[in-house]
Amino acid sequence: MNTKKLLLKSAILLPLSLLFACGSGEKKSENDSSLSDTTSEESLTEDSKSFNYILPSPLQIASIFHRAKLKFDDKLLNKAESVNKYNTEIKLTLNMGVYATDLAYCLLNSQNQLSLSYLKTTRDLADKIGMGSVYNTEALVERFQKNIDNVDTLSDIISTIQTESEAFLEENERRFTALCIFSGAWIEAIYMASKTIETKFNDKIATEISEQHVSLRNLIKLLEEHSESKQPEFNEVLTKLKEINTMFENTAGYKAQPLEEGEEMPLSFQLTPQETNAIGAKVTELRNLVVN
């Protein structure tokens, strides 16, 4: 895959068609029961260096709430009106990822008007970071509103956004932008999942949180290749992402999980309630830095 393609299916609104399938009531096979089953593995080569690029969509974790039948909690959302306080490119791109995850969460829980609100918010952010051409008409919002209960049509709308966003960022060589958006989406997804089981532990959700360690590790590798990540405003985010990565790798389940031949790390492992809450607290700290 061309390195200019930023795998936006792992970053912004792009993987929502998969989330719609998770929430559409369609019968899923046993092979579809875990987020890890939807993980895609790609190979990237840059400056004569390559590594396996495993970045499942962090937005897929929103489907945990649907499958686990967890009660919708609007307190987990970053308020749509908060968008007006973000005025730097780093804040704008990080929160585009945050709001994309919020949109997914609302859609899966049939929060129709909230979904529309978050679609408009992501459109406003896209305009501010120079991606307005992807949302270049009111017709997009009007069509979304008109078909808010039609899963297939909403999937088509998201597919259009995916195609146009992918093409836009490829043509404009804006790889770091996509990685920032992915960072925000990953942070919000893990924040939501960990908060949901903070007081009532759910073993399955904790394990699926552990599976997101793979995407975190590879995200950190990619960010470190970009000089932009050394900007003071983003470097603090990168530092905290590394701290969270270290916390994952210091858990008892990570250390005890046997590796298959050729594996550098376990793809999933068990987290205890204490470990999950500790990781969740660190993610919440980072999330507060991003959204405030």
C-alpha positions in Angstrom: 0.0 0.0 0.0 1.3 3.5 -0.9 2.7 5.1 2.2 0.9 8.3 1.4 -2.3 6.5 2.1 -2.8 7.0 5.7 -5.1 4.1 6.3 -7.9 6.5 7.1 -10.2 3.6 7.6 -8.3 3.5 10.9 -8.6 7.1 11.7 -11.6 9.3 11.2 -15.2 8.7 10.2 -14.0 6.1 7.8 -14.6 2.8 9.6 -18.2 3.7 10.6 -19.7 1.4 7.9 -18.3 -1.5 9.9 -19.8 -0.1 13.1 -23.2 0.2 11.4 -23.0 -3.5 10.5 -22.3 -4.2 14.2 -25.4 -2.3 15.2 -27.7 -3.2 12.4 -29.1 -6.4 13.9 -27.6 -8.6 11.3 -26.6 -12.0 12.5 -22.9 -12.3 13.0 -20.8 -15.4 12.7 -18.6 -16.7 15.4 -15.6 -15.4 13.5 -17.0 -11.8 13.8 -17.4 -11.9 17.6 -14.1 -10.0 18.5 -12.7 -6.7 17.5 -9.4 -8.5 16.8 -11.1 -10.4 14.0 -11.5 -7.2 12.1 -7.9 -6.2 12.5 -6.2 -5.6 9.1 -2.5 -6.0 8.7 -0.6 -4.0 6.1 3.0 -3.5 5.2 4.4 0.0 4.9 7.8 0.9 3.6 9.4 4.3 4.2 13.0 5.3 3.9 13.9 1.7 3.1 12.5 0.6 6.5 9.3 -1.5 6.9 7.3 -3.1 9.6 4.0 -4.7 10.0 1.4 -2.0 10.3 -1.5 -3.3 12.4 -4.0 -0.5 13.0 -7.5 -1.8 13.5 -9.9 1.1 13.8 -10.1 2.4 17.3 -13.6 3.4 16.5 -14.5 -0.3 16.3 -14.3 -0.4 20.1 -17.5 1.5 20.1 -19.2 -1.7 19.0 -18.3 -3.1 22.4 -21.1 -1.0 24.0 -23.6 -2.4 21.5 -22.6 -6.0 21.9 -22.4 -5.8 25.7 -25.7 -4.1 25.9 -24.2 -1.4 28.0 -26.4 1.6 28.8 -25.8 4.7 26.8 -24.1 7.5 28.8 -24.0 10.9 27.2 -21.6 12.1 30.0 -18.9 10.1 28.2 -19.1 12.4 25.1 -17.0 15.4 24.5 -19.7 18.1 24.3 -20.3 19.3 20.7 -20.2 23.0 21.8 -16.6 22.5 23.0 -15.5 22.5 19.4 -15.4 26.3 19.5 -12.5 26.4 22.0 -10.0 24.5 19.8 -7.8 26.9 17.8 -4.6 25.1 17.0 -4.1 22.5 14.3 -3.0 19.9 16.8 -6.1 20.4 19.0 -8.4 20.5 15.9 -7.0 17.2 14.5 -6.9 15.4 17.8 -10.5 16.3 18.5 -11.7 15.4 15.1 -10.7 11.8 16.1 -12.5 12.3 19.5 -15.7 13.5 17.9 -15.6 10.7 15.2 -15.6 8.2 18.1 -18.5 10.0 19.8 -20.4 10.0 16.5 -20.0 6.2 16.3 -21.1 5.7 19.9 -24.2 7.8 19.3 -25.1 6.0 16.1 -24.8 2.6 17.6 -27.1 3.6 20.4 -29.7 5.1 18.1 -29.2 8.6 19.4 -30.3 10.2 16.2 -30.2 13.9 16.9 -26.9 13.6 18.8 -25.5 11.7 15.8 -26.5 14.6 13.5 -25.0 17.1 15.9 -21.6 15.2 15.9 -21.7 14.9 12.1 -22.0 18.6 11.9 -19.2 19.0 14.4 -16.8 16.8 12.5 -17.7 18.7 9.3 -16.9 22.0 11.0 -13.5 20.6 12.2 -12.8 19.3 8.7 -13.3 22.8 7.3 -10.9 24.3 9.9 -8.1 21.8 9.1 -8.4 22.3 5.4 -10.5 19.2 4.6 -13.7 21.1 3.9 -13.9 19.9 0.3 -14.8 16.4 1.7 -17.9 18.1 3.4 -18.4 20.7 0.7 -22.2 20.8 0.7 -25.1 21.1 3.0 -26.6 18.2 1.0 -24.5 15.7 3.0 -26.0 16.8 6.3 -29.5 17.0 4.8 -29.2 13.5 3.4 -27.9 12.2 6.7 -30.8 13.8 8.5 -33.4 12.5 6.1 -32.1 8.9 6.4 -31.1 8.9 10.0 -32.9 5.6 10.6 -31.7 4.0 7.4 -28.5 2.0 8.1 -27.7 1.2 4.5 -28.0 4.8 3.4 -25.9 6.0 6.3 -23.3 3.5 5.4 -23.2 4.8 1.8 -22.7 8.3 3.1 -19.8 7.3 5.3 -18.3 5.3 2.4 -18.3 8.5 0.3 -16.6 10.4 3.1 -14.1 7.6 3.4 -13.2 7.6 -0.3 -12.9 11.4 -0.6 -11.0 11.8 2.7 -8.5 9.1 1.7 -8.0 10.6 -1.7 -7.6 14.1 -0.2 -5.0 13.2 2.3 -3.1 11.1 -0.1 -3.0 13.8 -2.7 -1.9 16.4 -0.2 0.6 14.2 1.6 -0.9 14.9 5.0 0.1 11.7 6.8 0.7 13.4 10.2 -2.8 14.9 10.1 -4.3 11.4 9.8 -2.1 10.1 12.6 -3.2 12.9 14.9 -6.8 12.1 14.1 -6.2 8.5 14.8 -4.6 9.4 18.1 -7.6 11.3 19.2 -10.0 8.5 18.2 -7.9 5.9 20.0 -7.8 8.0 23.2 -11.6 8.6 23.2 -12.4 4.9 22.5 -10.2 3.6 25.3 -11.5 6.4 27.6 -15.1 5.4 26.9 -14.5 1.7 27.3 -12.5 2.0 30.6 -15.0 4.4 32.1 -17.9 2.1 31.4 -16.3 -0.7 33.4 -14.7 1.4 36.1 -17.2 0.5 38.8 -18.6 -2.7 37.3 -15.8 -4.8 35.8 -16.5 -6.6 32.5 -13.9 -9.2 31.6 -14.7 -9.2 27.9 -14.4 -5.5 27.5 -11.1 -5.5 29.5 -9.7 -8.1 27.1 -10.8 -6.1 24.1 -9.2 -3.0 25.5 -6.0 -5.0 25.7 -6.3 -5.8 22.0 -6.0 -2.1 21.3 -2.4 -2.2 22.6 -1.3 -3.4 19.1 -2.6 -0.3 17.4 -1.1 1.9 20.1 2.4 0.4 19.7 2.3 0.9 15.9 0.8 4.3 16.2 3.8 5.4 18.4 6.2 4.0 15.9 4.7 6.0 13.1 4.4 9.2 15.1 8.1 9.0 16.0 9.0 9.1 12.3 7.5 12.5 12.0 9.3 15.6 13.1 5.9 17.3 13.7 5.4 15.0 16.6 8.2 16.8 18.4 6.1 20.0 18.5 5.7 20.9 22.2 1.9 20.7 22.0 1.9 17.2 20.5 5.0 15.9 22.2 3.2 15.9 25.5 0.5 13.7 23.9 3.1 11.4 22.5 4.9 11.1 25.9 1.6 10.1 27.6 0.9 7.6 24.8 4.2 6.0 25.5 3.5 5.9 29.2 0.2 4.1 28.5 2.0 1.6 26.3 4.5 0.9 29.1 1.5 0.3 31.5 0.1 -2.3 29.1 3.4 -4.0 28.8 3.9 -4.1 32.6 0.6 -5.9 33.2 0.8 -9.5 34.5 -1.3 -10.8 31.6 1.0 -9.2 29.0 4.1 -10.7 30.6 2.5 -14.1 31.0 0.9 -14.5 27.6 2.9 -17.0 25.5 4.0 -15.7 22.1 3.4 -17.6 18.9 6.3 -18.1 16.5 7.3 -14.8 15.0 5.2 -12.7 17.3 6.8 -9.7 19.0 4.0 -9.2 21.5 0.7 -10.8 22.5 -2.2 -9.6 20.4 -4.5 -9.9 23.5 -4.2 -10.6 27.1 -6.1 -10.5 30.4 -6.3 -7.3 32.4 -7.3 -7.3 36.0 -9.8 -4.7 37.4 -6.9 -2.9 39.1 -4.8 -2.8 35.9 -7.8 -1.7 33.8 -8.6 1.1 36.1 -5.0 2.2 36.3 -4.7 2.3 32.5 -8.1 4.0 32.3 -7.0 6.7 34.8 -3.9 7.5 32.6 -6.0 7.6 29.5 -8.5 9.9 31.2 -5.6 12.2 32.1 -4.5 12.3 28.5 -8.1 12.7 27.3 -8.5 15.7 29.5 -5.4 17.2 28.0 -6.8 16.7 24.5 -10.4 18.0 25.0 -9.8 20.9 27.5 
